[in-house]
């Protein structure tokens, strides 16, 4: 799980690799192999950022670029009041953090918050 600052830094470096690699390929003169590797690494990092998603987070939280809460869930203390705490919990198999389930009883929408 990457924070917003880390995502931005990785995206900037990956873009530099991609552009630099394309420039090296266009120049040629023995730099094509190096340029190709830079393009592959840069494109791979950008693709990974595009599909990487923090676990157990709502689309709203993802769009806000806030750092994830414990276990990759919603940021602690940031839930809309319509979400009510339930007795349902589970342990995230990757992080080992106990996740608490909150539900909007009107829509059935669920949110997950890590318990420390």
Backbone as CSV, one residue per row, in Angstrom:
resi,resn,N_x,N_y,N_z,CA_x,CA_y,CA_z,C_x,C_y,C_z
1,UNK,0.834,-1.164,0.000,0.000,0.000,0.000,0.887,1.238,0.000
2,UNK,0.639,2.070,-0.934,1.461,3.261,-1.080,0.699,4.493,-0.639
3,UNK,1.405,5.407,0.012,0.821,6.688,0.374,0.799,7.610,-0.835
4,UNK,0.106,8.718,-0.712,-0.035,9.652,-1.831,1.312,10.219,-2.263
5,UNK,2.181,10.550,-1.313,3.491,11.113,-1.651,4.345,10.078,-2.368
6,UNK,4.307,8.844,-1.890,5.084,7.781,-2.530,4.578,7.528,-3.940
7,UNK,3.265,7.492,-4.124,2.700,7.293,-5.466,3.162,8.390,-6.426
8,UNK,3.138,9.625,-5.945,3.556,10.751,-6.782,5.033,10.637,-7.145
9,UNK,5.865,10.281,-6.189,7.300,10.141,-6.444,7.567,9.009,-7.438
10,UNK,6.907,7.875,-7.240,7.086,6.744,-8.157,6.611,7.113,-9.556
11,UNK,5.492,7.811,-9.652,4.975,8.230,-10.960,5.945,9.179,-11.651
12,UNK,6.548,10.100,-10.910,7.501,11.051,-11.497,8.742,10.329,-12.020
13,UNK,9.289,9.436,-11.213,10.492,8.697,-11.638,10.164,7.792,-12.823
14,UNK,9.018,7.108,-12.768,8.635,6.219,-13.868,8.446,7.002,-15.166
15,UNK,7.874,8.184,-15.075,7.692,9.024,-16.265,9.042,9.452,-16.825
16,UNK,9.972,9.813,-15.961,11.325,10.168,-16.415,11.993,8.982,-17.107
17,UNK,11.851,7.788,-16.535,12.413,6.591,-17.167,11.799,6.384,-18.550
18,UNK,10.495,6.502,-18.638,9.801,6.277,-19.898,10.230,7.280,-20.961
19,UNK,10.221,8.551,-20.616,10.601,9.597,-21.574,12.079,9.476,-21.939
20,UNK,12.920,9.261,-20.928,14.353,9.100,-21.190,14.639,7.897,-22.066
21,UNK,13.931,6.807,-21.811,14.116,5.613,-22.630,13.699,5.832,-24.073
22,UNK,12.579,6.520,-24.249,12.142,6.826,-25.617,13.149,7.730,-26.326
23,UNK,13.724,8.679,-25.585,14.738,9.563,-26.171,15.971,8.766,-26.584
24,UNK,16.417,7.840,-25.733,17.580,7.016,-26.074,17.313,6.130,-27.282
25,UNK,16.103,5.588,-27.366,15.754,4.748,-28.511,15.761,5.572,-29.787
26,UNK,15.258,6.801,-29.707,15.208,7.641,-30.920,16.601,8.063,-31.377
27,UNK,17.533,8.199,-30.442,18.908,8.576,-30.795,19.638,7.417,-31.448
28,UNK,19.381,6.209,-30.934,20.040,5.025,-31.473,21.479,4.955,-31.000
29,UNK,22.417,4.693,-31.888,23.858,4.658,-31.601,24.206,3.780,-30.406
30,UNK,23.701,2.576,-30.344,24.059,1.646,-29.286,23.306,1.843,-27.984
31,UNK,22.516,2.896,-27.877,21.775,3.147,-26.642,20.374,2.563,-26.694
32,UNK,20.039,1.880,-27.788,18.689,1.350,-27.960,18.351,0.329,-26.887
33,UNK,19.285,-0.548,-26.548,19.041,-1.571,-25.522,18.754,-0.948,-24.161
34,UNK,19.575,0.028,-23.794,19.359,0.725,-22.524,18.030,1.464,-22.543
35,UNK,17.744,2.132,-23.645,16.488,2.861,-23.772,15.286,1.947,-23.657
36,UNK,15.394,0.773,-24.260,14.294,-0.193,-24.201,14.043,-0.632,-22.759
37,UNK,15.114,-0.890,-22.010,14.953,-1.272,-20.607,14.314,-0.153,-19.798
38,UNK,14.704,1.078,-20.048,14.111,2.199,-19.329,12.620,2.333,-19.646
39,UNK,12.260,2.129,-20.896,10.850,2.186,-21.290,10.056,1.082,-20.595
40,UNK,10.597,-0.130,-20.579,9.905,-1.262,-19.942,9.726,-1.008,-18.447
41,UNK,10.776,-0.548,-17.776,10.691,-0.293,-16.339,9.717,0.855,-16.052
42,UNK,9.823,1.943,-16.800,8.937,3.084,-16.595,7.485,2.740,-16.858
43,UNK,7.231,2.054,-17.971,5.853,1.668,-18.307,5.311,0.678,-17.277
44,UNK,6.141,-0.260,-16.853,5.709,-1.237,-15.845,5.316,-0.570,-14.536
45,UNK,6.119,0.402,-14.104,5.809,1.110,-12.859,4.523,1.916,-12.997
46,UNK,4.319,2.570,-14.133,3.086,3.343,-14.333,1.855,2.439,-14.389
47,UNK,1.994,1.296,-15.018,0.880,0.342,-15.067,0.575,-0.182,-13.666
48,UNK,1.620,-0.494,-12.902,1.420,-0.982,-11.534,0.716,0.065,-10.683
49,UNK,1.090,1.327,-10.843,0.415,2.393,-10.089,-1.047,2.520,-10.490
50,UNK,-1.316,2.309,-11.758,-2.700,2.443,-12.234,-3.599,1.344,-11.678
51,UNK,-3.052,0.137,-11.503,-3.900,-0.959,-11.039,-3.766,-1.222,-9.545
52,UNK,-2.749,-0.639,-8.904,-2.569,-0.827,-7.466,-3.698,-0.132,-6.728
53,UNK,-4.244,-0.816,-5.769,-5.356,-0.255,-5.013,-5.216,-0.749,-3.590
54,UNK,-5.467,0.141,-2.658,-5.425,-0.264,-1.266,-6.628,-1.133,-0.960
55,UNK,-6.412,-2.155,-0.165,-7.478,-3.097,0.151,-8.484,-2.479,1.105
56,UNK,-9.710,-2.915,0.978,-10.780,-2.562,1.913,-11.093,-1.076,1.952
57,UNK,-10.867,-0.352,0.888,-11.151,1.081,0.875,-12.259,1.387,-0.098
58,UNK,-13.037,2.401,0.229,-14.116,2.835,-0.649,-13.533,3.643,-1.810
59,UNK,-14.307,3.770,-2.862,-13.881,4.590,-4.003,-13.668,6.039,-3.571
60,UNK,-14.510,6.518,-2.670,-14.391,7.890,-2.170,-13.032,8.112,-1.503
61,UNK,-12.601,7.164,-0.689,-11.298,7.277,-0.028,-10.159,7.195,-1.033
62,UNK,-10.307,6.336,-2.025,-9.275,6.211,-3.047,-9.099,7.516,-3.819
63,UNK,-10.210,8.173,-4.152,-10.146,9.424,-4.914,-9.552,10.568,-4.102
64,UNK,-9.641,10.485,-2.770,-9.124,11.569,-1.928,-7.611,11.507,-1.772
65,UNK,-6.997,10.381,-2.140,-5.557,10.169,-2.025,-5.046,10.276,-0.595
66,UNK,-5.945,10.089,0.398,-5.507,10.045,1.789,-4.786,8.727,2.026
67,UNK,-3.875,8.729,2.973,-3.202,7.490,3.326,-4.211,6.515,3.911
68,UNK,-3.977,5.243,3.665,-4.874,4.214,4.168,-4.751,4.092,5.674
69,UNK,-5.815,3.640,6.278,-5.795,3.360,7.703,-5.096,2.032,7.951
70,UNK,-5.064,1.574,9.200,-4.428,0.299,9.512,-5.031,-0.841,8.692
71,UNK,-4.190,-1.716,8.192,-4.664,-2.865,7.425,-5.149,-2.520,6.035
72,UNK,-4.963,-1.282,5.597,-5.395,-0.880,4.266,-6.835,-0.439,4.187
73,UNK,-7.475,-0.247,5.331,-8.881,0.155,5.349,-9.058,1.661,5.302
74,UNK,-10.252,2.073,5.663,-10.580,3.500,5.696,-9.710,4.203,6.746
75,UNK,-9.388,5.469,6.522,-8.651,6.210,7.549,-9.460,6.262,8.844
76,UNK,-8.812,6.042,9.967,-9.498,6.024,11.262,-10.162,7.366,11.542
77,UNK,-11.379,7.318,12.059,-12.104,8.528,12.431,-12.648,9.331,11.268
78,UNK,-12.624,8.795,10.062,-13.059,9.533,8.881,-14.352,9.018,8.265
79,UNK,-15.064,8.120,8.949,-16.275,7.561,8.373,-17.453,8.523,8.487
80,UNK,-18.285,8.513,7.468,-19.534,9.265,7.475,-20.400,8.724,8.613
81,UNK,-21.121,9.588,9.326,-21.933,9.133,10.467,-23.010,8.110,10.114
82,UNK,-23.359,7.985,8.847,-24.390,7.007,8.471,-23.901,5.565,8.626
83,UNK,-22.589,5.369,8.747,-22.040,4.030,8.922,-22.022,3.673,10.399
84,UNK,-22.620,2.534,10.716,-22.720,2.072,12.102,-21.812,0.870,12.316
85,UNK,-21.183,0.858,13.456,-20.278,-0.227,13.834,-21.073,-1.520,13.984
86,UNK,-20.515,-2.625,13.480,-21.129,-3.941,13.663,-20.202,-4.776,14.547
87,UNK,-20.646,-5.941,14.908,-19.817,-6.865,15.684,-18.929,-7.719,14.780
88,UNK,-19.099,-7.551,13.467,-18.338,-8.362,12.520,-16.899,-7.873,12.430
89,UNK,-15.957,-8.787,12.590,-14.535,-8.508,12.416,-13.904,-9.660,11.643
90,UNK,-12.760,-9.401,11.083,-11.964,-10.446,10.453,-10.509,-10.011,10.496
91,UNK,-9.626,-10.952,10.347,-8.190,-10.648,10.350,-7.706,-10.647,8.912
92,UNK,-7.120,-9.521,8.503,-6.572,-9.428,7.154,-5.403,-10.408,7.051
93,UNK,-5.443,-11.339,6.101,-4.401,-12.360,6.029,-3.021,-11.813,5.639
94,UNK,-2.971,-10.676,5.001,-1.692,-10.109,4.571,-1.003,-9.334,5.679
95,UNK,-1.759,-8.498,6.387,-1.157,-7.621,7.403,-1.335,-8.133,8.821
96,UNK,-2.281,-9.043,9.038,-2.555,-9.540,10.382,-3.355,-8.567,11.235
97,UNK,-3.856,-7.477,10.633,-4.632,-6.471,11.358,-6.090,-6.907,11.434
98,UNK,-6.691,-6.741,12.611,-8.117,-7.020,12.765,-8.909,-5.876,12.143
99,UNK,-9.811,-6.216,11.241,-10.611,-5.231,10.534,-12.036,-5.258,11.100
100,UNK,-12.574,-4.077,11.404,-13.948,-3.925,11.914,-14.849,-3.512,10.751
101,UNK,-16.029,-4.092,10.671,-16.975,-3.788,9.600,-17.984,-2.751,10.095
102,UNK,-18.215,-1.726,9.261,-19.234,-0.708,9.501,-20.204,-0.773,8.336
103,UNK,-21.501,-0.596,8.615,-22.521,-0.740,7.574,-23.459,0.459,7.580
104,UNK,-23.831,0.899,6.374,-24.919,1.866,6.207,-26.190,1.023,6.107
105,UNK,-26.998,1.047,7.125,-28.174,0.178,7.178,-29.202,0.513,6.090
106,UNK,-29.158,1.716,5.571,-30.096,2.110,4.517,-29.755,1.506,3.167
107,UNK,-28.469,1.431,2.846,-28.049,0.955,1.531,-27.334,-0.388,1.566
108,UNK,-26.860,-0.799,2.747,-26.093,-2.039,2.847,-24.620,-1.855,2.514
109,UNK,-24.242,-0.632,2.196,-22.844,-0.340,1.858,-21.964,-0.591,3.077
110,UNK,-20.777,-1.146,2.840,-19.893,-1.523,3.935,-18.583,-0.736,3.869
111,UNK,-18.006,-0.515,5.037,-16.683,0.105,5.162,-15.884,-0.743,6.156
112,UNK,-14.571,-0.752,5.977,-13.704,-1.555,6.817,-12.653,-0.663,7.460
113,UNK,-12.536,-0.773,8.784,-11.579,0.044,9.533,-10.709,-0.891,10.360
114,UNK,-9.392,-0.710,10.240,-8.474,-1.534,11.013,-8.461,-1.133,12.478
115,UNK,-8.413,-2.140,13.343,-8.317,-1.876,14.773,-6.876,-2.090,15.182
116,UNK,-6.342,-1.169,15.939,-4.923,-1.275,16.327,-4.743,-2.147,17.519
